[in-house]
Amino acid sequence: MSPSVRNIHNVQLAPGAVRDLDKIHEPDLSRLQPHILSFEHNPRPHGSLKLKAAIHRVRVGDWRILYAIDDKQQTVTSLRVLRRSERTYKGI
């Protein structure tokens, strides 16, 4: 594969992420959506942090997008979209 050819990942939303996004008001939602969609071309953007095995997080202001990468299946699943607090990473 040449360096200019990149794999495209299928971006999916887990039920938890769908519930989270439904609760977010428009100004924040319009900031978060482009980041989630960008995982299609770059699932490991600058500033992303690997939390566990295949679970990563990216910071968007006060918000955290938690997502899983499956390179074999070429999928990125957004798991949760949460406002940063002490409870954000509990249970991960």
Secondary structure, 3 states (H helix, E strand, C coil): CCCCCCCCCEEEECHHHHHHHHHCCHHHHHHHHHHHHHCCCCCCCCCCEEEECCEEEEEECCEEEEEEEECCCCEEEEEEEEECCCCCCCCC
